[in-house]
Amino acid sequence: MKLLLTCCVFLFLQGCETLNTQTKYNAPGVIPNAWFAKGRASILANDSHQSISFDIKFINQEFEMVLVGALGLGEVNLGSTVKGLLVDHVQTPLKLQQWMEQELGWYFPLNTLPSIIFEHRSDINDEWQVEINKFMLYEGASVAKMIILQHQYKRIKIKLLLQEVNQLK
């Protein structure tokens, strides 16, 4: 009886050893020159919580982004051009980070988003800790679906849930 029990435990443990508990996700390898994403963000900054929806388009190094507040209340259009930042289609002297801190009370490094989404990079800079919890299919590979960004020195935590990521044609 002891021998039978020992064999069963041994077979069970050997079966557990061959289970692949870590799923491999292949990144697309190349960040597209023109792409867009839709999703939602939950932001905890300085003891206040905000929820927003966003649509963003990247074409090379320039972007267009629409942020919509919870329940569709409030909308802002942001864009970058060679001349600088546009807020609701009006030129502003502020940089994106300055505007986000001033108007929203938080910021995150938007220029690193393509590397996080397409290359699964979590080492974007020394100020932010990045965790990718879920992935979704994108042209035969995978892109980040749920991203958590936590600032190392400020009380900012941002959870991004991407609903769609596609290449612009």
Secondary structure as a PSIPRED ss2 file (coil, helix, strand):
# PSIPRED VFORMAT (PSIPRED V4.0)

   1 M C   1.000  0.000  0.000
   2 K H   0.000  1.000  0.000
   3 L H   0.000  1.000  0.000
   4 L H   0.000  1.000  0.000
   5 L H   0.000  1.000  0.000
   6 T H   0.000  1.000  0.000
   7 C H   0.000  1.000  0.000
   8 C H   0.000  1.000  0.000
   9 V H   0.000  1.000  0.000
  10 F H   0.000  1.000  0.000
  11 L H   0.000  1.000  0.000
  12 F H   0.000  1.000  0.000
  13 L H   0.000  1.000  0.000
  14 Q H   0.000  1.000  0.000
  15 G H   0.000  1.000  0.000
  16 C H   0.000  1.000  0.000
  17 E H   0.000  1.000  0.000
  18 T H   0.000  1.000  0.000
  19 L C   1.000  0.000  0.000
  20 N C   1.000  0.000  0.000
  21 T C   1.000  0.000  0.000
  22 Q C   1.000  0.000  0.000
  23 T C   1.000  0.000  0.000
  24 K C   1.000  0.000  0.000
  25 Y C   1.000  0.000  0.000
  26 N C   1.000  0.000  0.000
  27 A C   1.000  0.000  0.000
  28 P C   1.000  0.000  0.000
  29 G C   1.000  0.000  0.000
  30 V C   1.000  0.000  0.000
  31 I C   1.000  0.000  0.000
  32 P C   1.000  0.000  0.000
  33 N C   1.000  0.000  0.000
  34 A E   0.000  0.000  1.000
  35 W E   0.000  0.000  1.000
  36 F E   0.000  0.000  1.000
  37 A E   0.000  0.000  1.000
  38 K E   0.000  0.000  1.000
  39 G E   0.000  0.000  1.000
  40 R E   0.000  0.000  1.000
  41 A E   0.000  0.000  1.000
  42 S E   0.000  0.000  1.000
  43 I E   0.000  0.000  1.000
  44 L E   0.000  0.000  1.000
  45 A E   0.000  0.000  1.000
  46 N C   1.000  0.000  0.000
  47 D C   1.000  0.000  0.000
  48 S E   0.000  0.000  1.000
  49 H E   0.000  0.000  1.000
  50 Q E   0.000  0.000  1.000
  51 S E   0.000  0.000  1.000
  52 I E   0.000  0.000  1.000
  53 S E   0.000  0.000  1.000
  54 F E   0.000  0.000  1.000
  55 D E   0.000  0.000  1.000
  56 I E   0.000  0.000  1.000
  57 K E   0.000  0.000  1.000
  58 F E   0.000  0.000  1.000
  59 I E   0.000  0.000  1.000
  60 N C   1.000  0.000  0.000
  61 Q C   1.000  0.000  0.000
  62 E E   0.000  0.000  1.000
  63 F E   0.000  0.000  1.000
  64 E E   0.000  0.000  1.000
  65 M E   0.000  0.000  1.000
  66 V E   0.000  0.000  1.000
  67 L E   0.000  0.000  1.000
  68 V E   0.000  0.000  1.000
  69 G E   0.000  0.000  1.000
  70 A H   0.000  1.000  0.000
  71 L H   0.000  1.000  0.000
  72 G H   0.000  1.000  0.000
  73 L C   1.000  0.000  0.000
  74 G C   1.000  0.000  0.000
  75 E E   0.000  0.000  1.000
  76 V E   0.000  0.000  1.000
  77 N E   0.000  0.000  1.000
  78 L E   0.000  0.000  1.000
  79 G E   0.000  0.000  1.000
  80 S E   0.000  0.000  1.000
  81 T E   0.000  0.000  1.000
  82 V C   1.000  0.000  0.000
  83 K C   1.000  0.000  0.000
  84 G E   0.000  0.000  1.000
  85 L E   0.000  0.000  1.000
  86 L E   0.000  0.000  1.000
  87 V E   0.000  0.000  1.000
  88 D C   1.000  0.000  0.000
  89 H C   1.000  0.000  0.000
  90 V E   0.000  0.000  1.000
  91 Q E   0.000  0.000  1.000
  92 T E   0.000  0.000  1.000
  93 P C   1.000  0.000  0.000
  94 L C   1.000  0.000  0.000
  95 K C   1.000  0.000  0.000
  96 L H   0.000  1.000  0.000
  97 Q H   0.000  1.000  0.000
  98 Q H   0.000  1.000  0.000
  99 W H   0.000  1.000  0.000
 100 M H   0.000  1.000  0.000
 101 E H   0.000  1.000  0.000
 102 Q H   0.000  1.000  0.000
 103 E H   0.000  1.000  0.000
 104 L C   1.000  0.000  0.000
 105 G C   1.000  0.000  0.000
 106 W C   1.000  0.000  0.000
 107 Y C   1.000  0.000  0.000
 108 F C   1.000  0.000  0.000
 109 P C   1.000  0.000  0.000
 110 L H   0.000  1.000  0.000
 111 N H   0.000  1.000  0.000
 112 T H   0.000  1.000  0.000
 113 L H   0.000  1.000  0.000
 114 P H   0.000  1.000  0.000
 115 S H   0.000  1.000  0.000
 116 I H   0.000  1.000  0.000
 117 I H   0.000  1.000  0.000
 118 F H   0.000  1.000  0.000
 119 E H   0.000  1.000  0.000
 120 H C   1.000  0.000  0.000
 121 R C   1.000  0.000  0.000
 122 S C   1.000  0.000  0.000
 123 D C   1.000  0.000  0.000
 124 I C   1.000  0.000  0.000
 125 N C   1.000  0.000  0.000
 126 D C   1.000  0.000  0.000
 127 E C   1.000  0.000  0.000
 128 W E   0.000  0.000  1.000
 129 Q E   0.000  0.000  1.000
 130 V E   0.000  0.000  1.000
 131 E E   0.000  0.000  1.000
 132 I E   0.000  0.000  1.000
 133 N E   0.000  0.000  1.000
 134 K E   0.000  0.000  1.000
 135 F E   0.000  0.000  1.000
 136 M E   0.000  0.000  1.000
 137 L E   0.000  0.000  1.000
 138 Y E   0.000  0.000  1.000
 139 E C   1.000  0.000  0.000
 140 G C   1.000  0.000  0.000
 141 A E   0.000  0.000  1.000
 142 S E   0.000  0.000  1.000
 143 V E   0.000  0.000  1.000
 144 A E   0.000  0.000  1.000
 145 K E   0.000  0.000  1.000
 146 M E   0.000  0.000  1.000
 147 I E   0.000  0.000  1.000
 148 I E   0.000  0.000  1.000
 149 L E   0.000  0.000  1.000
 150 Q E   0.000  0.000  1.000
 151 H E   0.000  0.000  1.000
 152 Q C   1.000  0.000  0.000
 153 Y C   1.000  0.000  0.000
 154 K C   1.000  0.000  0.000
 155 R C   1.000  0.000  0.000
 156 I E   0.000  0.000  1.000
 157 K E   0.000  0.000  1.000
 158 I E   0.000  0.000  1.000
 159 K E   0.000  0.000  1.000
 160 L E   0.000  0.000  1.000
 161 L E   0.000  0.000  1.000
 162 L E   0.000  0.000  1.000
 163 Q E   0.000  0.000  1.000
 164 E E   0.000  0.000  1.000
 165 V E   0.000  0.000  1.000
 166 N E   0.000  0.000  1.000
 167 Q E   0.000  0.000  1.000
 168 L C   1.000  0.000  0.000
 169 K C   1.000  0.000  0.000
